[in-house]
Amino acid sequence: MDKRSSGVIYSAVSTVGDDVGNSFELESRHTAVSEIGIEVVEAAVVVRNAEKWYKVKKPVISGLNMTVPSGCIYALLGSSGCGKTSLLSCIVGLRNLNKGSVWVFGEKPGTNDVGIPGRNVGYMPQETSLYDEFTVWETLSYFGTFSGMTKEQVGTEFKVLVNLLDLPPLIRRVGTLSGGQRRRVSFAAAMIHNPQLLILDEPTVGIDPLLRQQIWAYLTKLVTRKNTTVIITTHYIEEARQANMVGVMRNGKMIAEESPQNLIHHFTTEENGPLETAVLKLCKEDAIEENENGQGQVKQRRRRNSRRRVSTWDIELDTKKRLTVQSQEVKMPTVDKESDERSLTRSWARIKALARKNIIILLRNYPLLLFVILIPSIEMIFMGIAFGYEPKHLKIGVVNQEVNNTICSNYIPPLGKCDLSHLSCSYLSHIDSDEVELERFESEQYAVNAVHSGKVWGYLIFPQNFSNDIYQSMVAGAKDEQLLSSRKIIGKFDETNKHISGTIKAALYSALSDFTSNFLSKCGINPKRKQSSLRYRSPIYGSDIKDMSVYATPSMAIGALFFFPIISIGIRYIDERQSGVLERSLVAGVRTWEISAAYLISEFFVLLTQEVFVLGVLTFIAEIKTEGSVLLVLGLFLLTGYCGVSLGFLLGSVCSEKIEVAILALAAFMPNVLLSGIFWPVQGMPEIVQDLVKLMPCTLPGESVRSIISRGWGLTHSNVWPGFVAVISHMVLYLLLTILLHKIKAKL
Ligand SMILES: Nc1ncnc2c1ncn2[C@@H]1O[C@H](COP(=O)(O)OP(=O)(O)OP(=O)(O)O)[C@@H](O)[C@H]1O
């Protein structure tokens, strides 16, 4: 008989007519025999008929039963991939079983304030799952906060753990620690709040033998002194001898639950032989059974089940949280309920810790900081400098059949004289050379060749008697049809770029208008007589400047402020998920909405910095004057950023890889930027498309921001408030979808 410090003692008794061999009796302070002769086991964790599968319906856990007596060390053994971690994740409430039941302290995880996930469980995942940017102290107080610990309480516990685990100095960054040191900090983080149930997934990997021994000794003390229940997985089978009970899993099934001594006793020839040999023999035996088929297999299984005293039949708890199967009753002790776990005060404390974590990570991760804060602003600077301005120095050819090109090149318009010679040169001199540059050609063929070779965008041809014809039609008032048509300047353009050809034509018309007024007034004719009957006065909103920057840059800012947070949050969220810290926090009692809320709080500072930068770029670099309320613009920018943050969450929850987030964000970026009226007015689209694009997140906010900046309209204007409503609706929709997705995932 082996007396372990846990106080749980298992001893073998003779078999009860079972050809497999043995039956065992559990004697402990958690095991008793009732008056009617039923064995009563006090169990902290009970799993019955468990089935778990992931995406494909091939179970990784199948028909599994498990009984973990309370106040003991339970070592869960099994080959890699047999489903240990999956089982543990269902016990801590990270995942749900597809079939069967789990009870922890008499409750299903996640129900009735059992504190699991939460304060009553400590979970050390297989990976170290810590934030590299945190110091050792920050790590421990981060996880301590989730359990409602004060800084002083964390400090006291730290003093205990630092000696036991030989923890590195408090101020060391986790990212600079060795693998073994990280594992020790991870271990400490799981134990800092003294949970009733401690779940350790391979805690001793990479830790030296001496420290391993210390850890086992500590666990044994913990179990004895505080009645903690410890479930530990390990691939070092021999160290499981120190456990009170060993559960052996194979292919998703529990094939034995015994004390290590009983396993050794029944599966090895030596009294104190290696546990590894016993486990190996047990697994081989199970494999042989599995290979048998038909009825025989079922019989064998039932025999084995009776040996393990685990039933595979449907079991439900009775009203007193007891479970009776054949000759065994499993009692489930209750633990202190965490009635305040869901209170707003506790939530707020967790949100603050999460938000602080986000800010620390950002501030200590310079490339991330650069990406999140500076890049959007730098890109907006480029936008402000370069985007939306009219094209300049566009080259066109001139074929002048009226005068020699050299004469036109040296032409100086005579001051104040009604000069009727070289009017083609006079017209050309009115063309703004900043907008349109002239290249002279001897013949039309040369000009055509220049267009074909891409040197010029088109050309103008002046007829031979251009000056005389102009004089005849404008001054002398000739009405001859042939004359009227012959006096025309002929223009031919490369129309593949409508913006360029449109700009050139506008410049040529403007020059013609100046030339006509100038010529007529010099020749004593009131220019108004020849002016078009359509007159434009100064604009109601905006200016006469032809640049598109006033139109495009504010809505481009909306696009940038929406898309950068998508990528930044999506990638950061996936990073947290992949590192396992997120799952760890969820086991510590954090809820999904609290993670979202913390991001919304910490991103406030990031978004505000971005917005102030962007507004500065619009005002001082793009020189766009805000006619309306600057606060309203900032408010819309902020909401747009938050909308991007929410979509980032959604993508971070949907995708499993960062590259997927980047691809999806890019896929969403193109239609949003191209169709939301930033580059092309929505009015230019078919009506049905106009209605559809208004549903996109940047369309109505883009219209709003233009209306505030360029027209000075307020929030109550029908062009402004829909932008705010749209952006808030999108944000709420994304957040709700994220929470829904997490709920669905938890059920998988
Ligand atoms: N999230 C998941 N999605 C799909 N399959 C998964 C997922 N997690 C685990 N699996 C699969 O389930 C099976 C059991 O994995 P699990 O991690 O539970 O095994 P394990 O016994 O803990 O292995 P190890 O000892 O190597 O940690 C494996 O085949 C694994 O690939």
The ligand as a Gaussian input file, in Angstrom:
#p B3LYP/6-31G(d) Opt

LIG

0 1
 N       -9.009000      23.103000     -33.468000
 C       -8.877000      21.916000     -34.090000
 N       -9.419000      21.731000     -35.311000
 C       -9.307000      20.540000     -35.944000
 N       -8.666000      19.478000     -35.430000
 C       -8.113000      19.595000     -34.217000
 C       -8.191000      20.831000     -33.484000
 N       -7.546000      20.657000     -32.302000
 C       -7.089000      19.376000     -32.309000
 N       -7.431000      18.762000     -33.448000
 C       -7.146000      17.366000     -33.795000
 O       -7.681000      16.548000     -32.781000
 C       -6.816000      15.478000     -32.508000
 C       -6.491000      15.455000     -31.010000
 O       -5.695000      16.612000     -30.739000
 P       -5.275000      16.986000     -29.253000
 O       -4.494000      18.259000     -29.319000
 O       -6.468000      16.958000     -28.399000
 O       -4.307000      15.771000     -28.909000
 P       -3.287000      15.592000     -27.716000
 O       -3.518000      14.253000     -27.165000
 O       -3.373000      16.735000     -26.765000
 O       -1.902000      15.634000     -28.478000
 P       -0.462000      16.088000     -27.900000
 O       -0.082000      15.145000     -26.818000
 O        0.429000      15.993000     -29.088000
 O       -0.627000      17.475000     -27.405000
 C       -5.587000      15.651000     -33.383000
 O       -5.737000      14.821000     -34.504000
 C       -5.652000      17.095000     -33.794000
 O       -5.109000      17.269000     -35.076000

